[in-house]
Amino acid sequence: MGDYLFFFYEQSYFNTYLVHVLFLPEIYISIMVSLSATMGLIIMIVWGILSDNTRTKFGRRRPYLLMGIVAGVAMMLFGLSLNYFICLIIDVVIIGLASNAFLVAERSLIPDTVEIEKRGRANGIINSVSYIGLLIGVAFFILVNELFGIPDPRPGQVGTIITQKGHLILFFVGGIVFASVGIIGFLFIKEKPVSEFPEKKKFYSELKQIFNIAELKSHKEFYKILLAMVIFQSGISSIMPFLFIFIFSQGLTTLQLLLMIAIALPGVLVATIYLGRLSDKFGRKRFVPISMIIVSIGYLIMPFASGNYILFTIGLPFVLVGVLSLVTPLNAWSQDLLPEDKRGKFTGILNIVNTVSQIIGSFAGGIVATLFGMPWIFVLGPVFFLASIPLFLKVKETVNL
């Protein structure tokens, strides 16, 4: 929940901050998102190798959860900056370093502690609990929009923007929650005794093995799903940086926002839980193609929904299921393919999915939004989703049916 709230704010409201407070064009969002993704691409592999080979009385993953404190404080400081360069340093360097240490520990702990037969269900539960973070984030968004939303003062612009004070409140909530869950995770999560961990390996030898051909061939199914997920996630990343800017531009009332959430959220929760259960019972890949095709229909509604509340309310649940629910069986599938003694390192490698897709998606979305208008970014989702289906079908099934 804390993870989801924090990164929901970082991926959404850091971007609105650049547009609403610093009054920068969308391409500045693309630059910041891409640099942040590049940092994550490099540093998460480093943290992964280090966590695999950490041996302390507190475990090998838990100490890294405390980096959530650093990332949480940095989020608060972001809301005080009126300089784009300082915003880049905070997001790319400080949050990039600290949050990725937290993430590699958190993500590795899931396959470390949950057996393969229940991993789909576990991911469904984890993702559903994460949506408490989404719900809190949206609740604060509505409250802050009500208290600090003002008409866009720029000539020729319509809709609402949130002031710096409003963003600062959001960032303090996100930062405090993330710092708190880092401490809670460190105090209460239980790992295996140090004596049960595999033998420590040297950092540089582990790093060099990433580029070893024999190592690549021995984990070819992992790299197949990595490629498929990069394409799929690029569809999500082409929309997420701009989604809330698009929602703001609609000038919706608080009542309209609440009604929209009340309609969309139950469907997202049901889809998340059942996709996890179905992937445990019938396998990871069976429902991937049909799910992607169904949600793509909703995405294609959105370019025509600007200014049309009914169409907007119909299309948004499909968008949110695509962004939030489809990852449940895909996460379980990729976790199945992590080598048991190198989960941290391969979790870091798997982060290529999030980082490369952010670079591809944010620039694709930024270019489309600049050339054709923001509503047309939603066409990119189905393009990437459908392109990923043949790649997913080439990955072996990991559940014994």
Steps between C-alpha positions, in 0.01 A plus 500: 500500500775742596703406192201558274404834657857628476559402139150607398590848624850490354379387157190722489528807722869566440388543139203725581740704719713578196194607300285664769767666717803550273282545186731287286394323176443122495841420350660592835297216654640261241857607582456455877317167465763367261795603719330351805442178307865489390613536860269215601626282216858520628471528876236233562731231357773624735265492801377155392850349497581664832181373665559143374836507674410692815531296820392680816313404813208698355492292179611573147201702369364678808783754550431644154139577594632778723598695188130583482572765765744681266260481205209621714687808623614575142138498378413766757792716382386472137191706581718788627702540179425764238797401285478225237865397546448447876187298424712279271764447771238406760303264275778345292789482747368495858167325448650290222770361728290453815169377358665236283676352803159471666341355186756227438461379858120513490465325164753229587322428828184388316652194324729449803196443723219370272505162324426482128157331537362803688700777338225619267254526788765672714564758229124555469475568873811719500377704205152536652648624827711736290179658375436621854798721420330600175177574686683714757687675220182574307321611819775752572497602134129581523545684831799700377328572169200634694711715734787607277370457144483823302410580138802469272637858475687445176354669189290265291505217759189346657453268797645504851852503642620430856718758673842435654346486848260229385782295348704543817222343709485204260877451516508515879233227515687282250838555663385432856315183398797362304746571780261335747452179303877469454533499878202265548635255242842500661355434846243231420585305183666166572768355274673163505791464745833612355623139522246399231615758247723382213870579506595864441636591157728783394326809367706543182479133402120515535489823300712355218279191477212719381686533168613137487350313203475171691317678783258656250427164337437328832226750581350549154139471620562784745634720221204409277251624757717804568474603133125435489443703816708794368265527202188459716617748765587758234128524431435583865795741517379691195185592695580513872721814500218694335188331640434739787591805295233378255249451783574850633444646154140371499398749772298235687314580820571317827170312469585386147844379616348306791242336276766407249715339772199316647434345158861417406662377822280192576563367151875546541502316836293207367716472187820506706394227745352267239781535248738390779284202596442398139874510429562255788221267389526509120853627439663838447459547126147377425311821576765751390394545132124529561552738795718731293256504209205583729672790677625635166139566396460735797824683417372574149193672649709759688609727209131568439417542871658843549214726603255207505454386860299187416760366255775599744333302781459196272857504374686572825438157667655330195799732519549430872464122457766517230730714714441322833351150467669334203836505677377251765550176300799654320676578829441146627626356170821705506560416870472129413793543263736673746797273593459413868853593612515819288154650545632841599725527197235375259239725661738783418531375141121466483480870586603552137128449440411813698794715396525433127120511467496840674750635248311356203155577636560850637657622177235328285227656714671840505540505120140391437365750756704781342410419139141381525374602846500318832182289442679303228761354736240233585540347154855405593386255771331250263787529251755385759264248669416319178865501389599324825255208465708286255804548724315385813376191316862394438579488875462160666223437750631476857194356676456121489142448376 
